Amino acid sequence: MTPTQTPPRPLLGIGLMLLAMAILPFIDVLAKKLGQAGLPIAMVVWARAVFGALTVLPFALGAEGTAILRPARPLHHLFRASLLSAATFLFFFSLKTLPIADALAIFFVNPLVVTLLSALFLGETVGPRRWAAVAVGFVGTLIIIRPGMIEPNPGTLYALGAGVALGCYFVMTRQIAGQGNAMVLTFQTNVMAAGLMSLTLPFLWHTPLAGQWPMLIGLGVIATLGHVLITLAYERAEASLLAPLAFTEIIMATLLGWWFFGDLPDRWTCLGVAVLIGSALYISLRERQLGRKARLAVGPECAD
């Protein structure tokens, strides 16, 4: 271990991850309240990017100074920012017609998308059992959406689109993993996303009320704090150990949706969430097991 590496502390990593999952759903509460108040969703996404960039700016400057204004792969970062903006916009838009927990449950299709695209575009090996887990996870998503069984809700399509867009964003992020400081990459992504969303402002600007500005600022601050906590967690514990904990966000989202809006998921949504979580847990555990085999070099790794 080099002097610059953070020593592994799995319990601390778990605690940081759980704390991140506890605060991130407050973004959804703020976005839903702002949307219900009539503020254009594009403005909400813009504010999240702008205030997120301002929040992380001191850390990015401390890491690399003014070099943060010159990203090494600008087109790659621009495309990532486009995907992140699209995912945020679609998810916030879904909250107009869906309870927070339902929207988040559908949104969690993104780990399945990451597994699929990583095999197709990154050359990662995915064996038959993990492909089966992806298929089961998709079934869980269908249980939540129930196409043809309940009255169509456009929010389900928006949440599904958001999950697919975020999955694509994560795959692009994997391509540049380890090539830059996490704070710098976060700043650059937020700046580009803010620039993209600024193009829409002349057509839909609606001056926020005095009480809405703190909520808009809070979007960026909470998002940045949550992702900083996630970064710190991943520095102290294995990704395969932490990844399943992301689903605890649904628990907090359910509590907040009930507290602020009186929304509770129905039994079918709960069943679909359970199927999704089971699928993602299996994928994560297989990743951890295969990673351990590779590290111990106990023999040739078999696709599984």
TITI-54708 format. One record per residue (C-alpha): residue number from 1; x, y, z. Coordinates in steps of 0.05 Angstrom, whole numbers, padded with zeros to 5 digits. Layout:
<sites>
<site><seq>NUM</seq><east>X</east><north>Y</north><up>Z</up></site>
...
</sites>
This chain:
<sites>
<site><seq>1</seq><east>00000</east><north>00000</north><up>00000</up></site>
<site><seq>2</seq><east>00028</east><north>00067</north><up>-00020</up></site>
<site><seq>3</seq><east>00026</east><north>00126</north><up>00028</up></site>
<site><seq>4</seq><east>-00028</east><north>00161</north><up>-00013</up></site>
<site><seq>5</seq><east>-00076</east><north>00103</north><up>-00010</up></site>
<site><seq>6</seq><east>-00133</east><north>00103</north><up>00040</up></site>
<site><seq>7</seq><east>-00130</east><north>00042</north><up>00086</up></site>
<site><seq>8</seq><east>-00190</east><north>-00004</north><up>00079</up></site>
<site><seq>9</seq><east>-00242</east><north>00007</north><up>00133</up></site>
<site><seq>10</seq><east>-00304</east><north>-00033</north><up>00111</up></site>
<site><seq>11</seq><east>-00349</east><north>-00014</north><up>00170</up></site>
<site><seq>12</seq><east>-00335</east><north>00060</north><up>00160</up></site>
<site><seq>13</seq><east>-00347</east><north>00052</north><up>00085</up></site>
<site><seq>14</seq><east>-00414</east><north>00019</north><up>00100</up></site>
<site><seq>15</seq><east>-00433</east><north>00075</north><up>00147</up></site>
<site><seq>16</seq><east>-00415</east><north>00129</north><up>00096</up></site>
<site><seq>17</seq><east>-00455</east><north>00094</north><up>00042</up></site>
<site><seq>18</seq><east>-00516</east><north>00087</north><up>00087</up></site>
<site><seq>19</seq><east>-00512</east><north>00160</north><up>00106</up></site>
<site><seq>20</seq><east>-00509</east><north>00179</north><up>00032</up></site>
<site><seq>21</seq><east>-00570</east><north>00137</north><up>00017</up></site>
<site><seq>22</seq><east>-00606</east><north>00170</north><up>00075</up></site>
<site><seq>23</seq><east>-00596</east><north>00241</north><up>00050</up></site>
<site><seq>24</seq><east>-00601</east><north>00233</north><up>-00026</up></site>
<site><seq>25</seq><east>-00677</east><north>00222</north><up>-00027</up></site>
<site><seq>26</seq><east>-00686</east><north>00292</north><up>00001</up></site>
<site><seq>27</seq><east>-00667</east><north>00315</north><up>-00070</up></site>
<site><seq>28</seq><east>-00730</east><north>00279</north><up>-00095</up></site>
<site><seq>29</seq><east>-00773</east><north>00313</north><up>-00042</up></site>
<site><seq>30</seq><east>-00747</east><north>00382</north><up>-00062</up></site>
<site><seq>31</seq><east>-00755</east><north>00368</north><up>-00136</up></site>
<site><seq>32</seq><east>-00826</east><north>00342</north><up>-00127</up></site>
<site><seq>33</seq><east>-00846</east><north>00403</north><up>-00085</up></site>
<site><seq>34</seq><east>-00815</east><north>00451</north><up>-00136</up></site>
<site><seq>35</seq><east>-00850</east><north>00414</north><up>-00193</up></site>
<site><seq>36</seq><east>-00916</east><north>00416</north><up>-00158</up></site>
<site><seq>37</seq><east>-00907</east><north>00491</north><up>-00147</up></site>
<site><seq>38</seq><east>-00903</east><north>00500</north><up>-00223</up></site>
<site><seq>39</seq><east>-00829</east><north>00512</north><up>-00231</up></site>
<site><seq>40</seq><east>-00805</east><north>00485</north><up>-00299</up></site>
<site><seq>41</seq><east>-00768</east><north>00419</north><up>-00289</up></site>
<site><seq>42</seq><east>-00712</east><north>00443</north><up>-00335</up></site>
<site><seq>43</seq><east>-00699</east><north>00500</north><up>-00286</up></site>
<site><seq>44</seq><east>-00696</east><north>00451</north><up>-00228</up></site>
<site><seq>45</seq><east>-00645</east><north>00409</north><up>-00266</up></site>
<site><seq>46</seq><east>-00605</east><north>00472</north><up>-00283</up></site>
<site><seq>47</seq><east>-00604</east><north>00493</north><up>-00210</up></site>
<site><seq>48</seq><east>-00581</east><north>00425</north><up>-00187</up></site>
<site><seq>49</seq><east>-00522</east><north>00428</north><up>-00236</up></site>
<site><seq>50</seq><east>-00504</east><north>00501</north><up>-00221</up></site>
<site><seq>51</seq><east>-00506</east><north>00497</north><up>-00146</up></site>
<site><seq>52</seq><east>-00474</east><north>00428</north><up>-00148</up></site>
<site><seq>53</seq><east>-00415</east><north>00457</north><up>-00187</up></site>
<site><seq>54</seq><east>-00409</east><north>00516</north><up>-00138</up></site>
<site><seq>55</seq><east>-00411</east><north>00468</north><up>-00078</up></site>
<site><seq>56</seq><east>-00354</east><north>00424</north><up>-00105</up></site>
<site><seq>57</seq><east>-00314</east><north>00482</north><up>-00135</up></site>
<site><seq>58</seq><east>-00269</east><north>00494</north><up>-00073</up></site>
<site><seq>59</seq><east>-00250</east><north>00420</north><up>-00070</up></site>
<site><seq>60</seq><east>-00236</east><north>00416</north><up>-00144</up></site>
<site><seq>61</seq><east>-00193</east><north>00479</north><up>-00142</up></site>
<site><seq>62</seq><east>-00155</east><north>00452</north><up>-00083</up></site>
<site><seq>63</seq><east>-00141</east><north>00388</north><up>-00122</up></site>
<site><seq>64</seq><east>-00118</east><north>00415</north><up>-00189</up></site>
<site><seq>65</seq><east>-00125</east><north>00491</north><up>-00189</up></site>
<site><seq>66</seq><east>-00149</east><north>00526</north><up>-00253</up></site>
<site><seq>67</seq><east>-00133</east><north>00463</north><up>-00294</up></site>
<site><seq>68</seq><east>-00203</east><north>00441</north><up>-00276</up></site>
<site><seq>69</seq><east>-00228</east><north>00488</north><up>-00330</up></site>
<site><seq>70</seq><east>-00193</east><north>00446</north><up>-00384</up></site>
<site><seq>71</seq><east>-00221</east><north>00375</north><up>-00383</up></site>
<site><seq>72</seq><east>-00176</east><north>00324</north><up>-00416</up></site>
<site><seq>73</seq><east>-00232</east><north>00294</north><up>-00458</up></site>
<site><seq>74</seq><east>-00283</east><north>00349</north><up>-00468</up></site>
<site><seq>75</seq><east>-00329</east><north>00313</north><up>-00517</up></site>
<site><seq>76</seq><east>-00331</east><north>00251</north><up>-00472</up></site>
<site><seq>77</seq><east>-00348</east><north>00295</north><up>-00412</up></site>
<site><seq>78</seq><east>-00400</east><north>00333</north><up>-00453</up></site>
<site><seq>79</seq><east>-00435</east><north>00269</north><up>-00472</up></site>
<site><seq>80</seq><east>-00433</east><north>00244</north><up>-00400</up></site>
<site><seq>81</seq><east>-00463</east><north>00311</north><up>-00377</up></site>
<site><seq>82</seq><east>-00518</east><north>00304</north><up>-00430</up></site>
<site><seq>83</seq><east>-00536</east><north>00235</north><up>-00404</up></site>
<site><seq>84</seq><east>-00535</east><north>00258</north><up>-00332</up></site>
<site><seq>85</seq><east>-00579</east><north>00318</north><up>-00349</up></site>
<site><seq>86</seq><east>-00628</east><north>00274</north><up>-00387</up></site>
<site><seq>87</seq><east>-00631</east><north>00224</north><up>-00329</up></site>
<site><seq>88</seq><east>-00643</east><north>00279</north><up>-00278</up></site>
<site><seq>89</seq><east>-00695</east><north>00314</north><up>-00322</up></site>
<site><seq>90</seq><east>-00734</east><north>00250</north><up>-00336</up></site>
<site><seq>91</seq><east>-00732</east><north>00228</north><up>-00263</up></site>
<site><seq>92</seq><east>-00755</east><north>00296</north><up>-00236</up></site>
<site><seq>93</seq><east>-00810</east><north>00296</north><up>-00289</up></site>
<site><seq>94</seq><east>-00833</east><north>00227</north><up>-00267</up></site>
<site><seq>95</seq><east>-00843</east><north>00254</north><up>-00197</up></site>
<site><seq>96</seq><east>-00899</east><north>00298</north><up>-00222</up></site>
<site><seq>97</seq><east>-00944</east><north>00237</north><up>-00230</up></site>
<site><seq>98</seq><east>-00911</east><north>00182</north><up>-00189</up></site>
<site><seq>99</seq><east>-00897</east><north>00173</north><up>-00114</up></site>
<site><seq>100</seq><east>-00823</east><north>00180</north><up>-00098</up></site>
<site><seq>101</seq><east>-00814</east><north>00107</north><up>-00079</up></site>
<site><seq>102</seq><east>-00848</east><north>00082</north><up>-00143</up></site>
<site><seq>103</seq><east>-00806</east><north>00127</north><up>-00187</up></site>
<site><seq>104</seq><east>-00742</east><north>00107</north><up>-00152</up></site>
<site><seq>105</seq><east>-00759</east><north>00033</north><up>-00156</up></site>
<site><seq>106</seq><east>-00766</east><north>00038</north><up>-00232</up></site>
<site><seq>107</seq><east>-00705</east><north>00082</north><up>-00235</up></site>
<site><seq>108</seq><east>-00664</east><north>00026</north><up>-00203</up></site>
<site><seq>109</seq><east>-00665</east><north>-00010</north><up>-00269</up></site>
<site><seq>110</seq><east>-00598</east><north>00025</north><up>-00281</up></site>
<site><seq>111</seq><east>-00554</east><north>-00030</north><up>-00250</up></site>
<site><seq>112</seq><east>-00584</east><north>-00079</north><up>-00300</up></site>
<site><seq>113</seq><east>-00569</east><north>-00030</north><up>-00357</up></site>
<site><seq>114</seq><east>-00497</east><north>-00023</north><up>-00332</up></site>
<site><seq>115</seq><east>-00488</east><north>-00099</north><up>-00332</up></site>
<site><seq>116</seq><east>-00516</east><north>-00105</north><up>-00403</up></site>
<site><seq>117</seq><east>-00477</east><north>-00047</north><up>-00433</up></site>
<site><seq>118</seq><east>-00412</east><north>-00066</north><up>-00397</up></site>
<site><seq>119</seq><east>-00415</east><north>-00133</north><up>-00432</up></site>
<site><seq>120</seq><east>-00432</east><north>-00103</north><up>-00500</up></site>
<site><seq>121</seq><east>-00386</east><north>-00043</north><up>-00501</up></site>
<site><seq>122</seq><east>-00332</east><north>-00052</north><up>-00448</up></site>
<site><seq>123</seq><east>-00316</east><north>-00124</north><up>-00462</up></site>
<site><seq>124</seq><east>-00331</east><north>-00146</north><up>-00391</up></site>
<site><seq>125</seq><east>-00347</east><north>-00220</north><up>-00382</up></site>
<site><seq>126</seq><east>-00418</east><north>-00235</north><up>-00361</up></site>
<site><seq>127</seq><east>-00435</east><north>-00308</north><up>-00352</up></site>
<site><seq>128</seq><east>-00503</east><north>-00342</north><up>-00360</up></site>
<site><seq>129</seq><east>-00523</east><north>-00337</north><up>-00287</up></site>
<site><seq>130</seq><east>-00512</east><north>-00262</north><up>-00286</up></site>
<site><seq>131</seq><east>-00550</east><north>-00255</north><up>-00351</up></site>
<site><seq>132</seq><east>-00606</east><north>-00293</north><up>-00318</up></site>
<site><seq>133</seq><east>-00603</east><north>-00244</north><up>-00259</up></site>
<site><seq>134</seq><east>-00610</east><north>-00186</north><up>-00308</up></site>
<site><seq>135</seq><east>-00671</east><north>-00220</north><up>-00339</up></site>
<site><seq>136</seq><east>-00702</east><north>-00230</north><up>-00270</up></site>
<site><seq>137</seq><east>-00689</east><north>-00158</north><up>-00253</up></site>
<site><seq>138</seq><east>-00725</east><north>-00137</north><up>-00316</up></site>
<site><seq>139</seq><east>-00784</east><north>-00179</north><up>-00295</up></site>
<site><seq>140</seq><east>-00783</east><north>-00141</north><up>-00229</up></site>
<site><seq>141</seq><east>-00788</east><north>-00076</north><up>-00267</up></site>
<site><seq>142</seq><east>-00847</east><north>-00103</north><up>-00307</up></site>
<site><seq>143</seq><east>-00882</east><north>-00122</north><up>-00241</up></site>
<site><seq>144</seq><east>-00875</east><north>-00050</north><up>-00218</up></site>
<site><seq>145</seq><east>-00899</east><north>-00019</north><up>-00284</up></site>
<site><seq>146</seq><east>-00951</east><north>-00073</north><up>-00299</up></site>
<site><seq>147</seq><east>-00962</east><north>-00055</north><up>-00372</up></site>
<site><seq>148</seq><east>-01033</east><north>-00070</north><up>-00395</up></site>
<site><seq>149</seq><east>-01056</east><north>-00085</north><up>-00324</up></site>
<site><seq>150</seq><east>-01063</east><north>-00015</north><up>-00296</up></site>
<site><seq>151</seq><east>-01080</east><north>00052</north><up>-00326</up></site>
<site><seq>152</seq><east>-01017</east><north>00077</north><up>-00363</up></site>
<site><seq>153</seq><east>-00979</east><north>00130</north><up>-00325</up></site>
<site><seq>154</seq><east>-00929</east><north>00170</north><up>-00366</up></site>
<site><seq>155</seq><east>-00886</east><north>00177</north><up>-00303</up></site>
<site><seq>156</seq><east>-00867</east><north>00104</north><up>-00308</up></site>
<site><seq>157</seq><east>-00837</east><north>00115</north><up>-00377</up></site>
<site><seq>158</seq><east>-00800</east><north>00177</north><up>-00353</up></site>
<site><seq>159</seq><east>-00771</east><north>00139</north><up>-00293</up></site>
<site><seq>160</seq><east>-00752</east><north>00081</north><up>-00338</up></site>
<site><seq>161</seq><east>-00718</east><north>00128</north><up>-00388</up></site>
<site><seq>162</seq><east>-00681</east><north>00161</north><up>-00330</up></site>
<site><seq>163</seq><east>-00655</east><north>00094</north><up>-00306</up></site>
<site><seq>164</seq><east>-00631</east><north>00076</north><up>-00376</up></site>
<site><seq>165</seq><east>-00597</east><north>00144</north><up>-00385</up></site>
<site><seq>166</seq><east>-00562</east><north>00138</north><up>-00318</up></site>
<site><seq>167</seq><east>-00539</east><north>00068</north><up>-00334</up></site>
<site><seq>168</seq><east>-00507</east><north>00094</north><up>-00398</up></site>
<site><seq>169</seq><east>-00475</east><north>00151</north><up>-00357</up></site>
<site><seq>170</seq><east>-00445</east><north>00100</north><up>-00308</up></site>
<site><seq>171</seq><east>-00416</east><north>00059</north><up>-00365</up></site>
<site><seq>172</seq><east>-00383</east><north>00121</north><up>-00395</up></site>
<site><seq>173</seq><east>-00357</east><north>00138</north><up>-00325</up></site>
<site><seq>174</seq><east>-00326</east><north>00068</north><up>-00320</up></site>
<site><seq>175</seq><east>-00287</east><north>00083</north><up>-00384</up></site>
<site><seq>176</seq><east>-00250</east><north>00140</north><up>-00350</up></site>
<site><seq>177</seq><east>-00246</east><north>00111</north><up>-00280</up></site>
<site><seq>178</seq><east>-00179</east><north>00127</north><up>-00247</up></site>
<site><seq>179</seq><east>-00161</east><north>00179</north><up>-00299</up></site>
<site><seq>180</seq><east>-00176</east><north>00240</north><up>-00256</up></site>
<site><seq>181</seq><east>-00194</east><north>00267</north><up>-00188</up></site>
<site><seq>182</seq><east>-00266</east><north>00250</north><up>-00169</up></site>
<site><seq>183</seq><east>-00280</east><north>00321</north><up>-00145</up></site>
<site><seq>184</seq><east>-00253</east><north>00350</north><up>-00210</up></site>
<site><seq>185</seq><east>-00294</east><north>00303</north><up>-00253</up></site>
<site><seq>186</seq><east>-00357</east><north>00319</north><up>-00212</up></site>
<site><seq>187</seq><east>-00344</east><north>00394</north><up>-00221</up></site>
<site><seq>188</seq><east>-00332</east><north>00388</north><up>-00296</up></site>
<site><seq>189</seq><east>-00394</east><north>00345</north><up>-00306</up></site>
<site><seq>190</seq><east>-00437</east><north>00395</north><up>-00267</up></site>
<site><seq>191</seq><east>-00410</east><north>00454</north><up>-00305</up></site>
<site><seq>192</seq><east>-00424</east><north>00422</north><up>-00372</up></site>
<site><seq>193</seq><east>-00493</east><north>00400</north><up>-00350</up></site>
<site><seq>194</seq><east>-00508</east><north>00471</north><up>-00326</up></site>
<site><seq>195</seq><east>-00485</east><north>00498</north><up>-00393</up></site>
<site><seq>196</seq><east>-00530</east><north>00451</north><up>-00431</up></site>
<site><seq>197</seq><east>-00591</east><north>00466</north><up>-00388</up></site>
<site><seq>198</seq><east>-00577</east><north>00541</north><up>-00393</up></site>
<site><seq>199</seq><east>-00594</east><north>00536</north><up>-00467</up></site>
<site><seq>200</seq><east>-00666</east><north>00523</north><up>-00447</up></site>
<site><seq>201</seq><east>-00673</east><north>00581</north><up>-00398</up></site>
<site><seq>202</seq><east>-00691</east><north>00636</north><up>-00448</up></site>
<site><seq>203</seq><east>-00752</east><north>00596</north><up>-00468</up></site>
<site><seq>204</seq><east>-00779</east><north>00577</north><up>-00400</up></site>
<site><seq>205</seq><east>-00749</east><north>00621</north><up>-00346</up></site>
<site><seq>206</seq><east>-00796</east><north>00630</north><up>-00288</up></site>
<site><seq>207</seq><east>-00769</east><north>00673</north><up>-00231</up></site>
<site><seq>208</seq><east>-00769</east><north>00630</north><up>-00168</up></site>
<site><seq>209</seq><east>-00804</east><north>00655</north><up>-00106</up></site>
<site><seq>210</seq><east>-00761</east><north>00676</north><up>-00047</up></site>
<site><seq>211</seq><east>-00776</east><north>00610</north><up>-00011</up></site>
<site><seq>212</seq><east>-00758</east><north>00569</north><up>-00072</up></site>
<site><seq>213</seq><east>-00686</east><north>00593</north><up>-00077</up></site>
<site><seq>214</seq><east>-00663</east><north>00555</north><up>-00015</up></site>
<site><seq>215</seq><east>-00695</east><north>00492</north><up>-00043</up></site>
<site><seq>216</seq><east>-00659</east><north>00501</north><up>-00109</up></site>
<site><seq>217</seq><east>-00593</east><north>00512</north><up>-00073</up></site>
<site><seq>218</seq><east>-00608</east><north>00452</north><up>-00029</up></site>
<site><seq>219</seq><east>-00613</east><north>00408</north><up>-00091</up></site>
<site><seq>220</seq><east>-00541</east><north>00421</north><up>-00110</up></site>
<site><seq>221</seq><east>-00514</east><north>00418</north><up>-00039</up></site>
<site><seq>222</seq><east>-00548</east><north>00353</north><up>-00021</up></site>
<site><seq>223</seq><east>-00529</east><north>00320</north><up>-00087</up></site>
<site><seq>224</seq><east>-00456</east><north>00340</north><up>-00079</up></site>
<site><seq>225</seq><east>-00453</east><north>00319</north><up>-00006</up></site>
<site><seq>226</seq><east>-00485</east><north>00252</north><up>-00022</up></site>
<site><seq>227</seq><east>-00436</east><north>00238</north><up>-00078</up></site>
<site><seq>228</seq><east>-00377</east><north>00259</north><up>-00036</up></site>
<site><seq>229</seq><east>-00399</east><north>00210</north><up>00018</up></site>
<site><seq>230</seq><east>-00405</east><north>00156</north><up>-00036</up></site>
<site><seq>231</seq><east>-00335</east><north>00172</north><up>-00061</up></site>
<site><seq>232</seq><east>-00307</east><north>00168</north><up>00010</up></site>
<site><seq>233</seq><east>-00344</east><north>00102</north><up>00021</up></site>
<site><seq>234</seq><east>-00314</east><north>00071</north><up>-00042</up></site>
<site><seq>235</seq><east>-00245</east><north>00092</north><up>-00019</up></site>
<site><seq>236</seq><east>-00254</east><north>00051</north><up>00044</up></site>
<site><seq>237</seq><east>-00292</east><north>-00011</north><up>00022</up></site>
<site><seq>238</seq><east>-00300</east><north>-00055</north><up>-00039</up></site>
<site><seq>239</seq><east>-00350</east><north>-00034</north><up>-00091</up></site>
<site><seq>240</seq><east>-00383</east><north>-00103</north><up>-00090</up></site>
<site><seq>241</seq><east>-00394</east><north>-00095</north><up>-00015</up></site>
<site><seq>242</seq><east>-00425</east><north>-00026</north><up>-00021</up></site>
<site><seq>243</seq><east>-00465</east><north>-00032</north><up>-00085</up></site>
<site><seq>244</seq><east>-00524</east><north>-00070</north><up>-00054</up></site>
<site><seq>245</seq><east>-00531</east><north>-00016</north><up>-00001</up></site>
<site><seq>246</seq><east>-00555</east><north>00032</north><up>-00054</up></site>
<site><seq>247</seq><east>-00623</east><north>-00001</north><up>-00049</up></site>
<site><seq>248</seq><east>-00631</east><north>00026</north><up>00021</up></site>
<site><seq>249</seq><east>-00646</east><north>00091</north><up>-00013</up></site>
<site><seq>250</seq><east>-00715</east><north>00062</north><up>-00031</up></site>
<site><seq>251</seq><east>-00730</east><north>00053</north><up>00044</up></site>
<site><seq>252</seq><east>-00714</east><north>00126</north><up>00059</up></site>
<site><seq>253</seq><east>-00752</east><north>00149</north><up>-00003</up></site>
<site><seq>254</seq><east>-00813</east><north>00110</north><up>00020</up></site>
<site><seq>255</seq><east>-00811</east><north>00143</north><up>00089</up></site>
<site><seq>256</seq><east>-00802</east><north>00212</north><up>00059</up></site>
<site><seq>257</seq><east>-00857</east><north>00201</north><up>00008</up></site>
<site><seq>258</seq><east>-00904</east><north>00181</north><up>00063</up></site>
<site><seq>259</seq><east>-00883</east><north>00238</north><up>00109</up></site>
<site><seq>260</seq><east>-00886</east><north>00295</north><up>00059</up></site>
<site><seq>261</seq><east>-00938</east><north>00271</north><up>00008</up></site>
<site><seq>262</seq><east>-00977</east><north>00215</north><up>00041</up></site>
<site><seq>263</seq><east>-00954</east><north>00165</north><up>-00013</up></site>
<site><seq>264</seq><east>-00941</east><north>00092</north><up>00000</up></site>
<site><seq>265</seq><east>-00924</east><north>00039</north><up>-00053</up></site>
<site><seq>266</seq><east>-00975</east><north>-00016</north><up>-00064</up></site>
<site><seq>267</seq><east>-00960</east><north>-00090</north><up>-00054</up></site>
<site><seq>268</seq><east>-00943</east><north>-00103</north><up>-00127</up></site>
<site><seq>269</seq><east>-00891</east><north>-00047</north><up>-00126</up></site>
<site><seq>270</seq><east>-00862</east><north>-00077</north><up>-00063</up></site>
<site><seq>271</seq><east>-00858</east><north>-00145</north><up>-00097</up></site>
<site><seq>272</seq><east>-00824</east><north>-00115</north><up>-00158</up></site>
<site><seq>273</seq><east>-00774</east><north>-00078</north><up>-00114</up></site>
<site><seq>274</seq><east>-00758</east><north>-00144</north><up>-00078</up></site>
<site><seq>275</seq><east>-00745</east><north>-00179</north><up>-00145</up></site>
<site><seq>276</seq><east>-00701</east><north>-00121</north><up>-00168</up></site>
<site><seq>277</seq><east>-00661</east><north>-00120</north><up>-00104</up></site>
<site><seq>278</seq><east>-00652</east><north>-00195</north><up>-00106</up></site>
<site><seq>279</seq><east>-00627</east><north>-00191</north><up>-00177</up></site>
<site><seq>280</seq><east>-00578</east><north>-00134</north><up>-00162</up></site>
<site><seq>281</seq><east>-00554</east><north>-00169</north><up>-00099</up></site>
<site><seq>282</seq><east>-00538</east><north>-00232</north><up>-00138</up></site>
<site><seq>283</seq><east>-00500</east><north>-00193</north><up>-00192</up></site>
<site><seq>284</seq><east>-00461</east><north>-00155</north><up>-00138</up></site>
<site><seq>285</seq><east>-00444</east><north>-00219</north><up>-00100</up></site>
<site><seq>286</seq><east>-00420</east><north>-00253</north><up>-00163</up></site>
<site><seq>287</seq><east>-00376</east><north>-00193</north><up>-00180</up></site>
<site><seq>288</seq><east>-00346</east><north>-00197</north><up>-00110</up></site>
<site><seq>289</seq><east>-00334</east><north>-00271</north><up>-00114</up></site>
<site><seq>290</seq><east>-00302</east><north>-00269</north><up>-00182</up></site>
<site><seq>291</seq><east>-00260</east><north>-00209</north><up>-00162</up></site>
<site><seq>292</seq><east>-00235</east><north>-00247</north><up>-00101</up></site>
<site><seq>293</seq><east>-00216</east><north>-00307</north><up>-00144</up></site>
<site><seq>294</seq><east>-00177</east><north>-00262</north><up>-00191</up></site>
<site><seq>295</seq><east>-00139</east><north>-00229</north><up>-00133</up></site>
<site><seq>296</seq><east>-00121</east><north>-00294</north><up>-00100</up></site>
<site><seq>297</seq><east>-00101</east><north>-00324</north><up>-00168</up></site>
<site><seq>298</seq><east>-00129</east><north>-00392</north><up>-00149</up></site>
<site><seq>299</seq><east>-00138</east><north>-00412</north><up>-00221</up></site>
<site><seq>300</seq><east>-00170</east><north>-00390</north><up>-00286</up></site>
<site><seq>301</seq><east>-00232</east><north>-00348</north><up>-00277</up></site>
<site><seq>302</seq><east>-00294</east><north>-00379</north><up>-00307</up></site>
<site><seq>303</seq><east>-00351</east><north>-00338</north><up>-00334</up></site>
<site><seq>304</seq><east>-00410</east><north>-00348</north><up>-00289</up></site>
</sites>
